[in-house]
Amino acid sequence: MHTYSRKAMASLLLALFSVIVSGTGVHAYDCPAGGQKEPGLMTADMALARPAGAVATIAGLAIFVVSSPFSALGGNSREAWESLVVSPADYTFKRPLGHFDCEQPPREKQK
């Protein structure tokens, strides 16, 4: 029984990750010129920050799903989506490896 539930959970997480990643662009945003980053920063980013960002993205999606009826009633669903899901996903998947000081360009407002 445990094997089936683990497979189902892994499939669900893979599908969820695929939806999140396909919904965000793959281009890294511009970072200040500074040459190549230190290997220690890149290793820390890969080993600590990226997995934490992935967990934050999934947790943000879960929180968004639970809070979506309330944010829909309040008229701020887009803001909740941007804050809880898109922002952690951008930090995790769009930022160049080892660049913790990159500024994300402002998003264009969609109507």
C-alpha positions in Angstrom: 0.0 0.0 0.0 2.8 2.4 0.8 4.5 1.9 -2.5 1.3 2.8 -4.4 0.7 6.0 -2.3 4.4 7.0 -2.8 4.1 6.6 -6.5 0.8 8.5 -6.6 2.4 11.3 -4.5 5.5 11.4 -6.8 3.3 11.6 -9.9 1.2 14.3 -8.4 4.2 16.4 -7.5 5.8 15.8 -10.9 2.6 17.0 -12.6 2.3 20.0 -10.3 5.9 20.9 -10.9 5.4 20.6 -14.7 2.4 22.9 -14.6 4.3 25.5 -12.5 7.4 25.4 -14.7 5.5 25.5 -18.0 3.6 28.5 -16.7 6.8 30.5 -16.1 9.4 31.5 -18.7 12.8 30.0 -18.8 14.8 33.1 -19.4 16.9 34.4 -16.6 16.5 38.1 -15.9 19.4 40.5 -16.1 21.9 40.6 -13.2 24.4 43.2 -12.5 27.7 42.7 -14.3 30.2 41.1 -11.9 31.8 38.3 -13.7 31.6 34.7 -12.7 30.2 33.9 -9.2 32.2 32.0 -6.6 31.8 28.2 -6.6 30.7 28.3 -2.9 27.8 30.6 -3.7 26.8 28.4 -6.6 27.0 25.3 -4.5 25.0 26.8 -1.7 22.4 28.0 -4.2 22.0 24.6 -5.8 22.1 22.7 -2.5 20.0 25.0 -0.3 18.3 27.9 -2.0 16.8 26.1 -5.0 15.3 23.2 -3.0 13.9 25.6 -0.5 12.5 27.7 -3.3 10.9 24.6 -4.8 9.3 23.8 -1.5 8.1 27.4 -1.1 6.6 27.3 -4.6 4.6 24.1 -3.8 3.6 25.3 -0.3 2.5 28.6 -1.8 0.4 26.8 -4.4 -1.2 24.8 -1.6 -1.9 27.9 0.4 -3.3 29.6 -2.7 -5.7 26.8 -3.4 -7.0 26.9 0.2 -7.3 30.7 0.3 -8.5 31.2 -3.3 -12.2 31.4 -2.3 -11.4 34.2 0.1 -9.1 36.0 -2.3 -11.8 35.7 -5.0 -14.3 37.3 -2.7 -11.8 40.1 -1.9 -11.0 40.6 -5.5 -7.3 40.0 -5.2 -6.8 36.6 -6.7 -4.2 37.8 -9.1 -2.2 39.4 -6.3 -2.4 36.2 -4.2 -1.2 34.1 -7.2 1.7 36.4 -7.9 2.8 36.6 -4.2 2.3 32.9 -3.2 3.2 31.0 -6.4 4.9 33.2 -9.1 7.3 35.0 -6.9 8.9 31.9 -5.4 8.8 30.1 -8.8 10.7 33.0 -10.3 13.3 33.0 -7.6 13.8 29.3 -8.0 13.7 28.8 -11.7 14.5 32.1 -13.4 17.4 33.4 -11.3 20.9 32.5 -12.5 22.8 30.0 -10.3 24.7 31.8 -7.5 23.2 35.2 -8.2 21.4 36.1 -5.0 21.5 39.8 -5.6 19.5 39.9 -8.9 16.6 42.2 -9.1 13.5 40.8 -10.9 12.2 43.2 -13.6 8.7 44.6 -12.9 5.9 42.6 -14.3 3.5 44.2 -16.8 0.0 44.5 -15.4 -2.5 42.4 -17.3 -6.1 43.2 -17.4 
